[in-house]
Amino acid sequence: MYVAAILAVWGIVITGVYLLRTMKTAWLGKMPARWEGLTDARTPFQRLPYLVLASVLLLFGFWRSPSSRSSSRACPRSFGPSRPPRRGAR
């Protein structure tokens, strides 16, 4: 079961990368020669924002109770327990 899930996630990642590269090429065309040598995030300090973003996304993706708890206190009617609709209500 885990193998199927891992393969499915890997397939989604590969598809996403392929789709984004295709869209970039279609919308932006070929990269100008003056930008060919440009690199992004070489040092660990430059890669820090990527790490922070990925960490926050994983934290709230796997353990979202901190964010849902604070939002349920701020908006109890919106995030409270759901009730079935009343009979005859439109």
N, CA, C and O of each residue as an XYZ file, in Angstrom:
360
protein
N       0.816     -1.186      0.000
C       0.000      0.000      0.000
C       0.870      1.264      0.000
O       0.565      2.238     -0.689
N       1.954      1.235      0.781
C       2.823      2.400      0.827
C       3.538      2.628     -0.504
O       3.776      3.768     -0.902
N       3.871      1.558     -1.173
C       4.564      1.674     -2.453
C       3.669      2.379     -3.468
O       4.138      3.234     -4.219
N       2.399      2.031     -3.494
C       1.463      2.676     -4.423
C       1.329      4.159     -4.112
O       1.281      4.982     -5.026
N       1.269      4.508     -2.832
C       1.155      5.918     -2.442
C       2.417      6.690     -2.823
O       2.339      7.814     -3.319
N       3.566      6.087     -2.592
C       4.826      6.751     -2.943
C       4.925      6.942     -4.451
O       5.335      8.007     -4.914
N       4.556      5.933     -5.211
C       4.586      6.057     -6.667
C       3.588      7.101     -7.158
O       3.874      7.831     -8.107
N       2.427      7.178     -6.526
C       1.427      8.177     -6.917
C       1.933      9.592     -6.650
O       1.790     10.474     -7.498
N       2.517      9.809     -5.487
C       3.054     11.143     -5.164
C       4.197     11.488     -6.101
O       4.290     12.621     -6.573
N       5.057     10.538     -6.374
C       6.170     10.779     -7.292
C       5.642     11.127     -8.679
O       6.185     12.011     -9.341
N       4.593     10.445     -9.127
C       3.981     10.752    -10.418
C       3.401     12.155    -10.464
O       3.498     12.838    -11.483
N       2.798     12.586     -9.360
C       2.263     13.948     -9.288
C       3.394     14.967     -9.361
O       3.271     15.978    -10.052
N       4.484     14.713     -8.662
C       5.622     15.637     -8.677
C       6.219     15.735    -10.080
O       6.462     16.836    -10.574
N       6.453     14.611    -10.715
C       7.030     14.606    -12.065
C       6.095     15.322    -13.043
O       6.549     16.101    -13.880
N       4.795     15.058    -12.937
C       3.828     15.719    -13.812
C       3.830     17.223    -13.587
O       3.776     17.991    -14.548
N       3.892     17.653    -12.332
C       3.926     19.082    -12.022
C       5.156     19.771    -12.592
O       5.062     20.866    -13.146
N       6.308     19.126    -12.455
C       7.545     19.702    -12.996
C       7.455     19.799    -14.512
O       7.812     20.826    -15.090
N       6.987     18.752    -15.152
C       6.867     18.757    -16.607
C       5.894     19.840    -17.067
O       6.172     20.556    -18.029
N       4.759     19.961    -16.385
C       3.760     20.964    -16.751
C       4.302     22.380    -16.567
O       4.107     23.232    -17.434
N       4.976     22.639    -15.454
C       5.519     23.978    -15.220
C       6.607     24.339    -16.223
O       6.662     25.478    -16.687
N       7.470     23.393    -16.564
C       8.513     23.675    -17.559
C       7.904     23.949    -18.930
O       8.367     24.832    -19.652
N       6.865     23.193    -19.290
C       6.197     23.409    -20.571
C       5.522     24.772    -20.615
O       5.612     25.482    -21.616
N       4.849     25.136    -19.531
C       4.185     26.441    -19.487
C       5.206     27.576    -19.549
O       4.982     28.583    -20.221
N       6.325     27.411    -18.848
C       7.363     28.441    -18.877
C       7.885     28.643    -20.298
O       8.045     29.776    -20.752
N       8.146     27.545    -20.992
C       8.644     27.637    -22.361
C       7.608     28.251    -23.284
O       7.948     29.051    -24.155
N       6.350     27.885    -23.103
C       5.294     28.405    -23.978
C       5.066     29.893    -23.750
O       4.865     30.638    -24.709
N       5.093     30.333    -22.506
C       4.791     31.731    -22.211
C       5.995     32.653    -22.343
O       5.866     33.784    -22.813
N       7.161     32.177    -21.932
C       8.327     33.057    -21.890
C       9.294     32.841    -23.043
O      10.148     33.691    -23.296
N       9.178     31.735    -23.737
C      10.075     31.469    -24.857
C      11.461     31.081    -24.391
O      11.666     30.711    -23.234
N      12.408     31.171    -25.308
C      13.793     30.799    -25.001
C      14.436     31.890    -24.149
O      14.169     33.078    -24.334
N      15.282     31.471    -23.220
C      15.952     32.416    -22.328
C      17.006     33.204    -23.101
O      17.764     32.624    -23.878
N      17.063     34.517    -22.896
C      18.089     35.316    -23.570
C      19.497     34.870    -23.159
O      19.715     34.421    -22.034
N      20.428     35.000    -24.073
C      21.804     34.536    -23.836
C      22.456     35.251    -22.655
O      23.290     34.662    -21.967
N      22.096     36.488    -22.413
C      22.745     37.227    -21.314
C      22.378     36.664    -19.941
O      23.082     36.926    -18.967
N      21.290     35.895    -19.844
C      20.871     35.328    -18.556
C      21.247     33.854    -18.403
O      20.910     33.248    -17.386
N      21.922     33.268    -19.367
C      22.250     31.838    -19.318
C      23.129     31.473    -18.123
O      22.956     30.394    -17.556
N      24.053     32.321    -17.727
C      24.964     32.017    -16.628
C      24.409     32.334    -15.251
O      25.095     32.123    -14.251
N      23.198     32.829    -15.176
C      22.595     33.224    -13.904
C      22.224     31.990    -13.079
O      21.600     31.060    -13.589
N      22.610     31.991    -11.806
C      22.254     30.885    -10.916
C      21.430     31.427     -9.757
O      21.448     32.624     -9.468
N      20.713     30.534     -9.105
C      19.824     30.934     -8.028
C      20.169     30.161     -6.757
O      20.397     28.952     -6.798
N      20.203     30.852     -5.659
C      20.376     30.254     -4.325
C      21.594     29.342     -4.252
O      21.464     28.121     -4.153
N      22.760     29.936     -4.300
C      23.996     29.149     -4.229
C      24.393     28.798     -2.805
O      24.764     27.656     -2.532
N      24.324     29.750     -1.902
C      24.803     29.536     -0.535
C      23.666     29.040      0.361
O      22.492     29.199      0.024
N      24.012     28.441      1.494
C      22.964     28.012      2.435
C      22.102     29.183      2.923
O      20.903     29.014      3.146
N      22.697     30.355      3.088
C      21.916     31.519      3.520
C      20.881     31.907      2.457
O      19.772     32.320      2.795
N      21.236     31.776      1.188
C      20.292     32.086      0.121
C      19.209     31.017      0.001
O      18.119     31.301     -0.497
N      19.488     29.805      0.443
C      18.502     28.727      0.392
C      17.596     28.705      1.611
O      16.632     27.940      1.648
N      17.885     29.521      2.601
C      17.101     29.549      3.827
C      15.612     29.837      3.586
O      14.781     29.165      4.196
N      15.229     30.793      2.736
C      13.789     31.005      2.503
C      13.073     29.777      1.956
O      11.918     29.539      2.308
N      13.728     28.993      1.102
C      13.125     27.764      0.599
C      12.874     26.781      1.746
O      11.819     26.151      1.817
N      13.844     26.661      2.626
C      13.719     25.759      3.762
C      12.593     26.194      4.692
O      11.816     25.363      5.162
N      12.504     27.486      4.957
C      11.439     27.996      5.832
C      10.071     27.750      5.204
O       9.155     27.285      5.883
N       9.923     28.053      3.927
C       8.654     27.849      3.250
C       8.254     26.379      3.241
O       7.110     26.046      3.550
N       9.176     25.506      2.892
C       8.876     24.078      2.861
C       8.535     23.565      4.260
O       7.631     22.742      4.408
N       9.237     24.033      5.276
C       8.972     23.593      6.644
C       7.577     24.010      7.105
O       6.853     23.214      7.702
N       7.207     25.250      6.830
C       5.881     25.729      7.231
C       4.786     24.976      6.487
O       3.778     24.596      7.082
N       4.979     24.758      5.187
C       3.985     24.012      4.417
C       3.834     22.580      4.930
O       2.716     22.079      5.045
N       4.935     21.927      5.234
C       4.861     20.571      5.764
C       4.258     20.547      7.167
O       3.465     19.660      7.485
N       4.629     21.514      8.005
C       4.100     21.568      9.364
C       2.581     21.686      9.350
O       1.890     20.898      9.996
N       2.056     22.668      8.615
C       0.613     22.866      8.602
C      -0.098     21.873      7.693
O      -1.314     21.715      7.795
N       0.626     21.205      6.815
C       0.014     20.167      6.001
C      -0.203     18.886      6.776
O      -1.224     18.221      6.599
N       0.747     18.526      7.641
C       0.625     17.297      8.411
C      -0.009     17.511      9.782
O      -0.636     16.601     10.325
N       0.150     18.708     10.342
C      -0.341     18.980     11.697
C      -0.995     20.351     11.689
O      -0.374     21.342     12.072
N      -2.248     20.409     11.253
C      -2.875     21.705     11.060
C      -3.676     22.193     12.246
O      -4.311     23.243     12.148
N      -3.680     21.493     13.345
C      -4.474     21.921     14.485
C      -4.083     23.307     15.023
O      -4.978     24.026     15.468
N      -2.810     23.733     15.012
C      -2.532     25.096     15.494
C      -3.238     26.164     14.670
O      -3.766     27.127     15.226
N      -3.252     26.005     13.361
C      -3.902     27.023     12.539
C      -5.416     26.928     12.628
O      -6.089     27.959     12.638
N      -5.974     25.726     12.692
C      -7.428     25.608     12.763
C      -7.942     25.997     14.139
O      -9.059     26.503     14.254
N      -7.158     25.775     15.183
C      -7.579     26.161     16.522
C      -7.671     27.683     16.640
O      -8.634     28.198     17.208
N      -6.686     28.402     16.113
C      -6.716     29.859     16.218
C      -7.814     30.452     15.341
O      -8.432     31.448     15.718
N      -8.064     29.854     14.179
C      -9.127     30.382     13.327
C     -10.497     30.054     13.886
O     -11.437     30.823     13.686
N     -10.642     28.923     14.587
C     -11.944     28.606     15.166
C     -12.255     29.518     16.344
O     -13.424     29.781     16.623
N     -11.231     30.006     17.042
C     -11.475     30.979     18.111
C     -11.841     32.340     17.529
O     -12.672     33.056     18.089
N     -11.230     32.693     16.421
C     -11.497     34.000     15.823
C     -12.856     34.037     15.122
O     -13.535     35.063     15.161
N     -13.255     32.963     14.497
C     -14.516     32.900     13.751
C     -15.272     31.646     14.147
O     -15.304     30.692     13.370
N     -15.884     31.608     15.325
C     -16.494     30.365     15.781
C     -17.650     29.890     14.905
O     -17.854     28.683     14.771
N     -18.402     30.794     14.313
C     -19.530     30.370     13.487
C     -19.053     29.764     12.175
O     -19.696     28.857     11.647
N     -17.942     30.250     11.641
C     -17.450     29.730     10.364
C     -16.706     28.415     10.518
O     -16.824     27.526      9.674
N     -15.938     28.292     11.599
C     -15.084     27.118     11.759
C     -15.557     26.182     12.855
O     -14.858     25.223     13.183
N     -16.707     26.431     13.420
C     -17.229     25.575     14.485
C     -17.738     24.263     13.924
O     -17.607     23.999     12.729
N     -18.324     23.430     14.796
C     -18.851     22.151     14.316
C     -19.982     22.377     13.330
O     -20.790     23.291     13.494
N     -20.034     21.556     12.328
C     -21.064     21.741     11.305
C     -22.374     21.134     11.790
O     -22.392     20.132     12.505
N     -23.452     21.761     11.386
C     -24.784     21.277     11.729
C     -25.498     20.959     10.421
O     -25.252     21.617      9.410
N     -26.367     19.975     10.424
C     -27.133     19.701      9.214
C     -28.096     20.845      8.937
O     -28.552     21.497      9.876
N     -28.415     21.108      7.683
C     -29.316     22.210      7.376
C     -30.709     21.943      7.931
O     -31.142     20.797      8.047
N     -31.408     23.043      8.273
C     -32.763     22.909      8.778
C     -33.695     22.471      7.673
O     -33.470     22.766      6.499
N     -34.708     21.788      8.043
C     -35.722     21.373      7.054
C     -36.459     22.585      6.562
O     -36.828     23.459      7.346
N     -36.675     22.646      5.280
C     -37.415     23.741      4.689
C     -36.569     24.982      4.429
O     -37.071     25.950      3.858
N     -35.295     24.980      4.835
C     -34.429     26.131      4.593
C     -33.930     26.095      3.160
O     -33.679     25.023      2.610
N     -33.789     27.239      2.571
C     -33.313     27.323      1.193
C     -31.862     27.589      1.149
O     -31.286     27.692      0.067
